[in-house]
Amino acid sequence: MKNKTLATEFILLGFSKDHTINSILFVLFFLIYVITIIGNSLIILVIIINPIMHTPMYFFITKLSIIDLCNSSSAVPKMLMNLLSTQRTISLLACLTQLHFLLLIGTSECFLLVLMAYDRCLAICLPLHYPVIMKWSMCHILAALIWIFSLLVIIFPSLLMPVALCYPNQINHFMCESIAVLHLSCDKNYMKELVIFLLSFITILLPFAFIITSYLCIIHAVLKIKSSGRAKAFSTCTSHVSVVAMYFGTGMVTYLGPLQKKSSNQGKHVSIFYVIIAPLLNPLVYSLNNRDVKKALTKLLSKCFSFS
């Protein structure tokens, strides 16, 4: 009867019970989190205060930095607290709130990366039509549709298929990740697995295929151009694709396939890449290797130092 008792509080097992290991992980993840916050905040500030960067490309980069801030801040602060604490409990409401927020942010980032790839594909492959297609009104509409569609993708399955969570109330993870939480489901049926697979196909596989297709079109267009900047374009595409592959690849490992065959420890370690590492790398790859961003950032930092 205890296994059928509904749980109202959960224990996040985290990474290790060893205090020394947890202390080292705390320092490492704290430094990554601070750099993530500073890097994404600087990118947002630089783009906002520079009128020359008020273009669709930088508009989407700003949205990406905001999403990365939300993605990292939704899980890392609680994880850092738990690394230094022996009481790693979280209430049912807080756990479900974190779970749905992470899913919403993650889905939004997948669709935003698709939109960014589409924007670059239009700019390079159809430069004459680009100003007509990517008008500011269209940019705002597409950004709003990303959030609306992501919200619908997360909310409808939760309403149509509520999940009751039972004892044991231990979540083998550092956050309330959906797969780890579903392992505590009172009803073990395959309908949940089917729903997760279909949602993963819509939010991970299809966007990833679209992004790869967009970059293949970009590479094909660049090959037709006899320019010295071809190597730079290829390096930019390579760096973008590498980050996209890391983000979507870890998502595929986590959410595709039978739930019973997934290792909880594997999912816990894989989650580090798309919750902690990706928000750190995105501003570096999408922004700081851009000449205009580096120039504006250097100018801003020099003003700050001279004022201080």
MARNUBA-581549 format. One record per residue (C-alpha): z, x, y; residue number from 1; residue in three letters. Coordinates in steps of 0.1 Angstrom, whole numbers, always signed. Layout:
BEGIN
{{Z; X; Y}; NUM; ala} ...
END
This chain:
BEGIN
{{+0; +0; +0}; 1; met} {{+6; +29; +23}; 2; lys} {{-31; +39; +21}; 3; asn} {{-40; +4; +35}; 4; lys} {{-15; +6; +64}; 5; thr} {{-34; +8; +97}; 6; leu} {{-27; +40; +117}; 7; ala} {{-18; +38; +154}; 8; thr} {{-13; +75; +160}; 9; glu} {{-32; +105; +147}; 10; phe} {{-26; +142; +142}; 11; ile} {{-53; +167; +152}; 12; leu} {{-50; +196; +127}; 13; leu} {{-70; +219; +150}; 14; gly} {{-81; +254; +138}; 15; phe} {{-51; +271; +122}; 16; ser} {{-13; +268; +118}; 17; lys} {{-9; +305; +127}; 18; asp} {{+5; +309; +162}; 19; his} {{-12; +343; +168}; 20; thr} {{-46; +330; +159}; 21; ile} {{-41; +299; +181}; 22; asn} {{-30; +321; +210}; 23; ser} {{-61; +342; +207}; 24; ile} {{-83; +311; +205}; 25; leu} {{-65; +297; +235}; 26; phe} {{-74; +327; +257}; 27; val} {{-110; +327; +244}; 28; leu} {{-116; +290; +249}; 29; phe} {{-97; +290; +283}; 30; phe} {{-120; +317; +297}; 31; leu} {{-151; +299; +284}; 32; ile} {{-139; +267; +299}; 33; tyr} {{-132; +283; +333}; 34; val} {{-166; +300; +334}; 35; ile} {{-182; +267; +324}; 36; thr} {{-165; +248; +352}; 37; ile} {{-173; +274; +378}; 38; ile} {{-209; +279; +367}; 39; gly} {{-218; +242; +366}; 40; asn} {{-200; +235; +398}; 41; ser} {{-218; +263; +416}; 42; leu} {{-252; +251; +404}; 43; ile} {{-244; +216; +417}; 44; ile} {{-232; +229; +450}; 45; leu} {{-261; +252; +455}; 46; val} {{-287; +225; +448}; 47; ile} {{-270; +200; +470}; 48; ile} {{-267; +222; +501}; 49; ile} {{-302; +236; +499}; 50; asn} {{-329; +211; +510}; 51; pro} {{-356; +232; +495}; 52; ile} {{-342; +224; +461}; 53; met} {{-343; +187; +465}; 54; his} {{-371; +183; +440}; 55; thr} {{-372; +164; +406}; 56; pro} {{-366; +196; +386}; 57; met} {{-334; +205; +404}; 58; tyr} {{-324; +168; +404}; 59; phe} {{-324; +168; +366}; 60; phe} {{-306; +202; +365}; 61; ile} {{-279; +187; +387}; 62; thr} {{-275; +158; +363}; 63; lys} {{-274; +183; +333}; 64; leu} {{-246; +203; +350}; 65; ser} {{-226; +170; +356}; 66; ile} {{-230; +160; +320}; 67; ile} {{-220; +195; +308}; 68; asp} {{-188; +193; +330}; 69; leu} {{-180; +159; +315}; 70; cys} {{-188; +170; +279}; 71; asn} {{-166; +201; +281}; 72; ser} {{-137; +184; +300}; 73; ser} {{-136; +155; +276}; 74; ser} {{-124; +177; +247}; 75; ala} {{-114; +212; +258}; 76; val} {{-83; +205; +279}; 77; pro} {{-67; +185; +250}; 78; lys} {{-77; +212; +225}; 79; met} {{-61; +239; +247}; 80; leu} {{-29; +219; +249}; 81; met} {{-28; +216; +211}; 82; asn} {{-34; +253; +206}; 83; leu} {{-1; +260; +222}; 84; leu} {{+18; +230; +209}; 85; ser} {{+33; +220; +176}; 86; thr} {{+30; +183; +184}; 87; gln} {{-7; +176; +181}; 88; arg} {{-6; +138; +181}; 89; thr} {{-30; +115; +199}; 90; ile} {{-28; +77; +202}; 91; ser} {{-53; +53; +187}; 92; leu} {{-65; +42; +222}; 93; leu} {{-68; +78; +235}; 94; ala} {{-86; +89; +203}; 95; cys} {{-112; +60; +204}; 96; leu} {{-117; +66; +241}; 97; thr} {{-124; +103; +236}; 98; gln} {{-147; +95; +206}; 99; leu} {{-169; +70; +225}; 100; his} {{-169; +92; +256}; 101; phe} {{-181; +122; +236}; 102; leu} {{-208; +101; +220}; 103; leu} {{-219; +87; +253}; 104; leu} {{-221; +121; +270}; 105; ile} {{-238; +137; +240}; 106; gly} {{-265; +110; +237}; 107; thr} {{-271; +111; +275}; 108; ser} {{-276; +149; +273}; 109; glu} {{-301; +146; +245}; 110; cys} {{-322; +121; +265}; 111; phe} {{-318; +141; +297}; 112; leu} {{-331; +173; +279}; 113; leu} {{-361; +152; +269}; 114; val} {{-367; +141; +305}; 115; leu} {{-364; +177; +317}; 116; met} {{-390; +188; +292}; 117; ala} {{-413; +159; +302}; 118; tyr} {{-409; +169; +338}; 119; asp} {{-419; +205; +332}; 120; arg} {{-448; +194; +310}; 121; cys} {{-462; +172; +338}; 122; leu} {{-457; +199; +364}; 123; ala} {{-475; +226; +344}; 124; ile} {{-501; +205; +325}; 125; cys} {{-509; +179; +352}; 126; leu} {{-500; +196; +385}; 127; pro} {{-523; +173; +406}; 128; leu} {{-508; +141; +392}; 129; his} {{-472; +154; +392}; 130; tyr} {{-463; +143; +428}; 131; pro} {{-476; +108; +421}; 132; val} {{-459; +103; +387}; 133; ile} {{-425; +120; +394}; 134; met} {{-417; +102; +427}; 135; lys} {{-381; +100; +438}; 136; trp} {{-379; +63; +429}; 137; ser} {{-391; +71; +394}; 138; met} {{-366; +100; +390}; 139; cys} {{-337; +77; +399}; 140; his} {{-350; +49; +376}; 141; ile} {{-353; +74; +346}; 142; leu} {{-318; +88; +353}; 143; ala} {{-304; +53; +353}; 144; ala} {{-322; +43; +321}; 145; leu} {{-307; +73; +303}; 146; ile} {{-272; +61; +310}; 147; trp} {{-280; +25; +302}; 148; ile} {{-298; +32; +270}; 149; phe} {{-271; +57; +259}; 150; ser} {{-244; +31; +266}; 151; leu} {{-262; +5; +245}; 152; leu} {{-267; +29; +216}; 153; val} {{-229; +36; +215}; 154; ile} {{-215; +1; +223}; 155; ile} {{-236; -21; +201}; 156; phe} {{-227; -4; +167}; 157; pro} {{-191; -3; +177}; 158; ser} {{-191; -41; +184}; 159; leu} {{-211; -51; +154}; 160; leu} {{-193; -28; +129}; 161; met} {{-157; -22; +139}; 162; pro} {{-138; +4; +119}; 163; val} {{-102; +1; +107}; 164; ala} {{-84; +34; +103}; 165; leu} {{-57; +39; +77}; 166; cys} {{-33; +66; +65}; 167; tyr} {{-32; +95; +60}; 168; pro} {{-35; +98; +98}; 169; asn} {{-45; +135; +99}; 170; gln} {{-79; +143; +116}; 171; ile} {{-92; +177; +104}; 172; asn} {{-107; +185; +138}; 173; his} {{-97; +197; +173}; 174; phe} {{-109; +164; +188}; 175; met} {{-117; +129; +178}; 176; cys} {{-152; +135; +166}; 177; glu} {{-168; +104; +150}; 178; ser} {{-175; +119; +115}; 179; ile} {{-140; +133; +112}; 180; ala} {{-125; +99; +123}; 181; val} {{-147; +79; +100}; 182; leu} {{-132; +99; +71}; 183; his} {{-100; +78; +78}; 184; leu} {{-118; +45; +75}; 185; ser} {{-101; +19; +53}; 186; cys} {{-134; +6; +40}; 187; asp} {{-156; +32; +24}; 188; lys} {{-191; +17; +25}; 189; asn} {{-226; +30; +29}; 190; tyr} {{-235; +8; +58}; 191; met} {{-217; +31; +82}; 192; lys} {{-236; +60; +69}; 193; glu} {{-269; +42; +73}; 194; leu} {{-260; +32; +109}; 195; val} {{-250; +68; +118}; 196; ile} {{-283; +81; +102}; 197; phe} {{-304; +56; +122}; 198; leu} {{-286; +64; +155}; 199; leu} {{-289; +102; +148}; 200; ser} {{-327; +97; +141}; 201; phe} {{-330; +79; +175}; 202; ile} {{-308; +102; +196}; 203; thr} {{-314; +136; +179}; 204; ile} {{-345; +139; +157}; 205; leu} {{-369; +119; +180}; 206; leu} {{-358; +137; +212}; 207; pro} {{-360; +171; +196}; 208; phe} {{-395; +164; +183}; 209; ala} {{-406; +152; +218}; 210; phe} {{-391; +183; +234}; 211; ile} {{-408; +207; +210}; 212; ile} {{-441; +189; +215}; 213; thr} {{-437; +191; +253}; 214; ser} {{-431; +229; +252}; 215; tyr} {{-461; +233; +228}; 216; leu} {{-482; +216; +255}; 217; cys} {{-467; +239; +281}; 218; ile} {{-475; +270; +261}; 219; ile} {{-511; +257; +255}; 220; his} {{-516; +252; +292}; 221; ala} {{-501; +286; +301}; 222; val} {{-524; +303; +277}; 223; leu} {{-554; +290; +297}; 224; lys} {{-541; +306; +329}; 225; ile} {{-551; +342; +335}; 226; lys} {{-520; +352; +354}; 227; ser} {{-494; +380; +355}; 228; ser} {{-467; +353; +354}; 229; gly} {{-476; +343; +319}; 230; arg} {{-450; +365; +303}; 231; ala} {{-423; +350; +326}; 232; lys} {{-434; +315; +317}; 233; ala} {{-432; +323; +280}; 234; phe} {{-397; +339; +284}; 235; ser} {{-385; +307; +302}; 236; thr} {{-399; +285; +275}; 237; cys} {{-383; +306; +248}; 238; thr} {{-349; +306; +265}; 239; ser} {{-351; +268; +270}; 240; his} {{-362; +261; +234}; 241; val} {{-335; +284; +220}; 242; ser} {{-307; +265; +238}; 243; val} {{-323; +231; +228}; 244; val} {{-326; +243; +192}; 245; ala} {{-289; +253; +192}; 246; met} {{-278; +220; +207}; 247; tyr} {{-299; +197; +186}; 248; phe} {{-296; +219; +154}; 249; gly} {{-258; +217; +154}; 250; thr} {{-261; +179; +161}; 251; gly} {{-284; +175; +130}; 252; met} {{-260; +195; +109}; 253; val} {{-231; +173; +120}; 254; thr} {{-246; +138; +119}; 255; tyr} {{-275; +138; +94}; 256; leu} {{-269; +135; +57}; 257; gly} {{-242; +118; +35}; 258; pro} {{-208; +117; +50}; 259; leu} {{-190; +124; +17}; 260; gln} {{-208; +158; +13}; 261; lys} {{-199; +170; +47}; 262; lys} {{-171; +196; +50}; 263; ser} {{-146; +188; +76}; 264; ser} {{-141; +225; +84}; 265; asn} {{-179; +229; +88}; 266; gln} {{-181; +200; +112}; 267; gly} {{-152; +214; +132}; 268; lys} {{-167; +248; +136}; 269; his} {{-202; +234; +143}; 270; val} {{-188; +212; +171}; 271; ser} {{-178; +243; +190}; 272; ile} {{-215; +250; +198}; 273; phe} {{-224; +216; +214}; 274; tyr} {{-190; +209; +230}; 275; val} {{-180; +244; +242}; 276; ile} {{-209; +269; +240}; 277; ile} {{-238; +247; +252}; 278; ala} {{-221; +236; +285}; 279; pro} {{-216; +273; +291}; 280; leu} {{-252; +284; +284}; 281; leu} {{-271; +255; +301}; 282; asn} {{-264; +267; +337}; 283; pro} {{-273; +303; +327}; 284; leu} {{-306; +294; +310}; 285; val} {{-318; +264; +331}; 286; tyr} {{-307; +277; +365}; 287; ser} {{-295; +313; +369}; 288; leu} {{-328; +327; +355}; 289; asn} {{-346; +309; +383}; 290; asn} {{-354; +330; +414}; 291; arg} {{-347; +302; +439}; 292; asp} {{-313; +295; +424}; 293; val} {{-303; +331; +422}; 294; lys} {{-313; +336; +458}; 295; lys} {{-294; +306; +471}; 296; ala} {{-264; +314; +450}; 297; leu} {{-263; +350; +463}; 298; thr} {{-266; +337; +499}; 299; lys} {{-237; +312; +493}; 300; leu} {{-214; +338; +477}; 301; leu} {{-221; +363; +505}; 302; ser} {{-212; +337; +531}; 303; lys} {{-180; +329; +512}; 304; cys} {{-170; +366; +510}; 305; phe} {{-178; +372; +546}; 306; ser} {{-158; +342; +557}; 307; phe} {{-128; +352; +536}; 308; ser} 
END
